[in-house]
């Protein structure tokens, strides 16, 4: 059975997609079989993987049961993915009124549980039906945050939501921990928040990963790598792996250390 | 070797980590400890306690009437309409979350659509009529 990890935070721009993609990539390089599921209408993970949306089965088709999860898996240079889709935004009210709406994803991915060692779920930046589906399906969640007051303030609301999911929908859901992203060791606020986070975690009930992910332009550079064309003019999907392209960057090293730490708690 | 050249390389680090086959343990997660006072000036959104509101046995008076459509009657025969005279109260900014049966939600949705209001507003109206006014 796969270990299912949701990368969750209702705040946008905190590094959910970057963490999901790099965690999936790192686990694959260690030797695990990994699937990434993109639950975000912005489908940034899908773009990073170079997966197609038009003409392919995506997570919308899986959730609507128009296809099986296996039929939606795309095998890309970085790894396997079930693509996200902008249509998720349009279909939210449909799923909000569906029967057993919180468990649709959980039921669907039971079919592919045996195919992978890890299933990583990238979630949207809100506490809506797709985030709840990911938390209901997950064995645990990782919460990326940036070093800013609003990020700490928002943690309380997210933890409350997780408690409710544990109580009503998924009593095996664990918080694997909070990981700081875009950490700037030259910035006093960043250092202050890094130092106070473990104490906050003890009071609220979460672990803080020791290794923050340091800020690095190489993350953006990797995401911006363009597809190329072969001699016949056919588009060749780029491998936008941070480890493949910028393996000596601070962020790459930090994501390996974070993955090692995560493997000790899953 | 000078410190600035002795950088770790992520690709090299993977060699030191071996995959371990394991299944997720289906045990019950440890309950999260009760939160004390909000840490680090955290802003907490208040959470309503869940409570079961019993449907009253008597039929309360129905709301005053100027709605163009009637809404489906509930189990107790309560028919409620939001009339034009009803003053719209501003809602608080707090979001509540709770669970309810599909049948009850669908009934609320039908009523709200008939009166062209949101479900939250329709639910608030019902509760005010039954318990507060």
Interface residues (C-beta under 8 A of the other chain):
Chain A: X1 X2 X3 X4 X26 X29 X30 X31 X32 X97 X99 X117 X139 X149 X152 X153 X155 X156 X157 X159 X160 X161 X162 X163 X164 X166 X168 X171 X172 X173 X174 X175 X196 X199 X200 X203 X204 X205 X242 X243 X247 X248 X249 X252 X253 X255 X256 X257 X259 X260 X263 X266
Chain B: X7 X8 X9 X10 X11 X12 X13 X14 X17 X18 X19 X20 X21 X22 X23 X24 X26 X27 X28 X29 X30 X31 X32 X33 X35 X36 X38 X39 X40 X41 X42 X43 X44 X45 X47 X97 X99 X102 X105 X106 X109
